[in-house]
Amino acid sequence: MIKNYLFLVALFCFSISGIAQANYEVTQIPFVQYQASSLNLATQDDRCSALIPIPFSFDFYGVSYNQIVISTNGYIDFRTTSANTGSPFAFSQTIPNTSFPVKNSILGAYSDLNNSNGEGTITYGEYGTAPNRKFVVYFFNNSFFSCTVIKSTFQMILSETSNTIDVQLIDKQTCPSTGSGRTVTGLINADGSAGIAAPGRNTGTWTAFHEGWRFYRPNYYPTYSFVTCDDDDTSTFQTFDLNVAAADLSSGNPSAITFYEDAALNIPIADPANFVASSNPQTVYASGNGAIKPVVLSVVDCTIDADNDSVATADEDVNLDSNLANDDADFDGIPNYLDNDDDGDLILTNVEYVFGRSAQGSLSLLDSDGDNIPNYLDNDDDGDGLLSFLEDYDDNGNPADDDTNFNGTPDYLENGVSLGFDNFQIENEVSIYPNPASSILNIVNNTNQMINQISVYNINGSLVKEFKSTESLDSISVSELQNGIYFVRMQLDSEVLNYKFIKN
């Protein structure tokens, strides 16, 4: 194989529908605080910075930018006309609103801040390596205008290539005497007509601690990436089975996809199952369902562990379809072969990639809960229904050092420990059925405690449904949920119980 390796981020979608530029959605993500080599920003009151270059092009509401403006009031502005001007500090509207005083901006924790006392900092810098770099803007310990002892600490993170936006609310306090305490976390477009806020974080008075949000656009990615291992044959170029791409791009009808060698669709590919690439990378084009999708074919040297996570790159093709780019166990937009936390549980893969000897004497990957998913791909390692990253009870970003019963086993690996309670006995008295469930999830409660609240989380840890009642709940509707794995958190009078169920 002729080698010219490019470690490209693997972007993929499972629909070949047209690209929607403004359909941002928001989901809760694990709390992760980034440390980047950074530059300090002067912290004048109500001021926008000069134009600041970012190290990669970033797409925001369908427009590509390579420079930003940072407001000392807690937002990133993409308008060049805002540079070196005053920053609006007073607002009462919820977003979206054409009268909102800030436009075309990422609102990290927008409020009337005043760090001119110099007690905090505003910094910005680059994190990671291309093409997976992040640009991090960090507001640390910034005072409010009328409350110098009350602080706001948060980060805004722009991700290269995927164009996702993360906001990490590290410790966002509130000052009622400053603009009535109003703060907003979200996005707003160039004229204010479109925008989105994190749930419970639109304009209002609220506090947040160790809380993460991701803003993204479903099916946004402009290309489909097909990354395969070098076959070590130095005499030929790599052969790709483009039917793999067709199955991803149109899962319901892959035969509807036709591949072409040129964007004008003049040169059809006669044998998609055995397409020989003429360069590395090479772009071909998939046509079908009324849209055209560029397909980028790349070859990587799988003897190199690109993410340094101990898992051989070739072994990160979990679905065994020859495409490393469509294996993304935690759905964070970073394929497993480039991700050092494959399941997104805040435990590094090289810590969870552990082999043990089975009863039959063979070596196998550690699977603490026996669900046939090895720990390094399982974000609920002990099967207690509580995502592993939520068992970080000391909130230091590392669940591996939390052992609330002091028995030497981290809580995220111990089924009998959940949220610090040893509630194994009461868990046996509360059950859910059927599992899997398609429409109704029934609850059997044989305790003398009332179930006051039930919260349902998806596999990424985002809250998708919540039920509260003054009477004990005995069933919930799950018919509108998409098929998949979910976690149920029940609040009883004095206990919190966690369960896992499958929606089908």
Salt bridges, closest charged atoms under 4 A:
ASP59 OD1 - ARG217 NH1 3.13
ASP77 OD2 - ARG79 NH2 2.71
GLU119 OE1 - LYS151 NZ 2.37
GLU126 OE2 - ARG133 NH1 3.68
GLU160 OE2 - ARG133 NH2 2.86
ASP166 OD1 - ARG214 NE 2.75
GLU211 OE2 - ARG201 NE 2.87
ASP230 OD2 - LYS3 NZ 3.69
ASP371 OD2 - LYS500 NZ 3.93
ASP380 OD2 - LYS500 NZ 3.65
GLU480 OE2 - LYS465 NZ 2.20
